[in-house]
């Protein structure tokens, strides 16, 4: 279950960033996870709750934004959504590495990322002030 190890890295990164900002509490963690990581979002959420327990992240809200894959074709210049093979045996569409426009091989432009978009923290326990602690931290490449 590689979701657990990815989530460990996310939690470690968030805690380090929160510590750098002298956070009393983490309120929100916003992730962007590309569909080509093939990470199970429910497993990420479960692991997050488990790993956040007993830390300043314990009552934080995890927001996961899924990113659709995009491809780039060096032959015809197409850049856009990936073409999918819809095979009922797989129970979901499988992205192909062929251009939807000309049929040649494409490169993946996006959809493999696992990024911490931002972190909401409370820096002053009495006033309940929240600030944005970090943007764009890579949580791991898959």
DARA-V276913 format. One record per run of one state. SS is the DSSP state (H for helix, E for strand, - for the rest). FROM is the first residue (numbers start at 1). TO is the last residue. Records with the same first field share a line. If there is no record, write none. Layout:
BEGIN
SS = FROM-TO  FROM-TO
END
This chain:
BEGIN
- = 1-1  21-24  38-40  53-60  68-69  73-78  82-83  86-93  96-97  99-104  106-106  111-113  125-128  139-142
H = 2-20  35-37  41-52
E = 25-34  61-67  70-72  79-81  84-85  94-95  98-98  105-105  107-110  114-124  129-138
END
